[in-house]
Amino acid sequence: MLSPLNTSMFPIALPDLQREFSTSAGASTWVLTVFALASAVGHPLAGYLADRLGPRRVLLAGLVVSGLSALVAAWAATFSLLLVLRTVQA
């Protein structure tokens, strides 16, 4: 539910990210790439965990982890930290 929203709203912020972190256009697109790759790995893993642990637990854990990583990402001091947090968020 959140992945399409997170993926579609981030390209709008890329120019601001480039200015804020002094990165190139190519480097700033890694924010989108790591999110897509982590989602491709994480979503099937979440399905497996939901089968083993129960969907409610996995959904609540996912919402908490995603929400907390989004809050921390808002104050990321470095581009590398932002990439890590976006990976966790996915």
QUIDA-V837983 format. One record per pair of residues at least 4 apart in sequence whose ideal C-beta (glycine too) atoms are under 8 Angstrom apart, sorted by the first residue. I is the first residue (numbers start at 1). GAP is how many residues later the second one is. Records with the same first field share a line. If there is no record, write none. Layout:
# QUIDA-V837983
I: GAP  GAP
This chain:
# QUIDA-V837983
1: 4
2: 4  64
3: 4  32  36  40  87
4: 4
5: 4
6: 4  29  83  84
7: 25  28  29
9: 4
10: 4  21  22  25
11: 21
13: 4
14: 4  11  14  15  17
15: 4
16: 4
17: 4  6  11  14  62  65
18: 4  5  6  7  10
21: 7  57  58  61
23: 4  5  56
24: 4
25: 4
27: 52
28: 51
29: 4
30: 4  53
31: 4  51  52  55
32: 4
33: 4
34: 4  49  52  53  56
35: 4  51  52  54  55
36: 4  54
37: 4  50  53
38: 4  48  49  50  52
39: 4  51
40: 4
41: 4
42: 4  48
43: 4
44: 4
45: 4
46: 4  12  16
47: 4
48: 4
49: 4  9
50: 4  5  7  8  9
53: 4  5
54: 4
55: 4
56: 4
57: 4
58: 4
59: 4
60: 4
61: 4
62: 4
63: 4
64: 4
65: 4  23  24
66: 4  23
67: 4
68: 4
69: 4  16  17  19  20
70: 4  15  19
71: 4
72: 4  13
73: 9  12  13  16
76: 5  6  9
77: 4
78: 4
79: 4
80: 4
81: 4
82: 4
83: 4
84: 4
85: 4
86: 4
